[in-house]
Structure formats: structure tokens, C-alpha cells
Amino acid sequence: MIKNIIYIGVLIPFLISCNSADWTGDRKAEAIGYCTSSGNPKEFCECSVDILVTIVTYDEFSHWNSEILDGKHPSGDVVSKMMGVGKRVADECRSK
């Protein structure tokens, strides 16, 4: 039992960092820029991107964002992840 708890304690931070590893400072700034250019406050956008980087990889975000900007309707697993981002953003960032 203790061994399982230790394993989970080590595994969870690793899994979280896997998604954020490809999110460089410049890439985060790019995502914040897309958000603020849509008229959202900077604090809200920073909060949103902090959540985004824990759920999707930069490549997933970039592909999804390109499809949105091209007027397409993204599909697949990334849509599900982005819906998760949206829910957390609504819960955690709306007051900013």
C-alpha cells in the first residue's frame, strides 16, 4: 500500500510536467497573446494558459488553434481536452 502511494506521488507530478514540458515561455506568451487579442483581460488569459499547459501539449494547442483560425471545426481527442480546459477556466479564472 505504501509503495503504491509513493508511486502515485511520483507519477502524478511527472505526468503533469509531461504536458507542460513543450510549453516554453515564448509559447505560453503566444497563447496569452491569442487570448488577449480576443479582448480578454491579461490576468484571465494568464490563468487560462496556466490551466491549458497542464492539459494539452503545445502541438495539440497549435493544431487546434490553427483549425479554429481557419474556420474549421476541430474534432477528436483534443476537443475533449479543450472542453476540460474550458470547464476549469470557467471555474478558476472567471473572477480575474
Sequence and secondary structure as in RCSB ss.txt:
>XXXX:A:sequence
MIKNIIYIGVLIPFLISCNSADWTGDRKAEAIGYCTSSGNPKEFCECSVDILVTIVTYDEFSHWNSEILDGKHPS
GDVVSKMMGVGKRVADECRSK
>XXXX:A:secstr
 HHHHHHHHHHHHHHHHHHHTT  HHHHHHHHHHHHHTT  HHHHHHHHHHHHHHS HHHHHHHHHHHHTT    
SHHHHHHHHHHHHHHHHTTT 
